[in-house]
Amino acid sequence: MTFTRVKERVSVVIPCYNSAPYIEQCLDSIAAQTYKHIEIILINDGSTDDVDQIVQRWRQRELARRFAADGQFVSLTLPYNIGYAGANTTGLFLARGEYIAIQDADDFSSPTRIEKQVSFLKKHPDVGMVGTYIAKFRDSEPDVYLKAGFIVDGHANIANKYLVQNKSGASYGSLLFRSEIFDQVGGLVRKLPGKRSITGHDFLFIFKCLKQGVRIENIPEVHYYYRKHAGQMSNTK
């Protein structure tokens, strides 16, 4: 089922669970984007910390400066924790933009990330989704960045990693894609098959898109910064 999307708008979906120490930096990085036609869709996945209060204070501060138009900032607090895949998909259903971008609540993006990704898709109408290079950093060393080595260039190389090698070749958190892809393939798989780890939801989303013929590329520049910390999903069960 499809509906009319807002032309040129980018819906930035931010799933959030107990991200109080990081959420302001995340939101600030989206508010600072050089591409201005943005809406934020923040899904609080039943957090038990005070992230809701922090988000509301941030929202009140930014409404007057940046997100003044009605509906540019959508915040939904779920009554209980449904997990990363469920929170992501909830945000995808609420997205109204022509494009959808992903942003994890404990990470941040460069100011030009969205502008460069939208420009790339406009120049390459055959491409459905585009990621970027990412840099990892530890919470204890916030100014020390290390470029991730698993990301590859070119659709054929990315597809080979997912469909043949069963490895990642792109970063889900860095993705921006045409909204009709969600209409076509649906959201993230909540129940992972076999022995795939808890971090496999994002892998399977990209895998599913590739299986259905979606072309994916990566911009060979770092525009997404991935935080390593003890409380992140990949370190918990």
ABEGO torsion letter per residue (X at the ends): XBBBBBBGBBBBBBBBBGAAAAAAAAAAAAAABABABBBBBBBBBGBABAAAAAAAAAAAAAAAAABABBGABBBBBBABBAEAAAAAAAAAAABABABBBBBBAABBBBAAAAAAAAAAAAABAABABBBBBBBBBBAABAABBBBBAABBBEAAAAAAAAAAAGBBABBAAABBBBAAAAAAAEBBBABBBEABBAAAAAAAAAAAAAAAGBBBBBBBBBABBBBBBAABAAABX
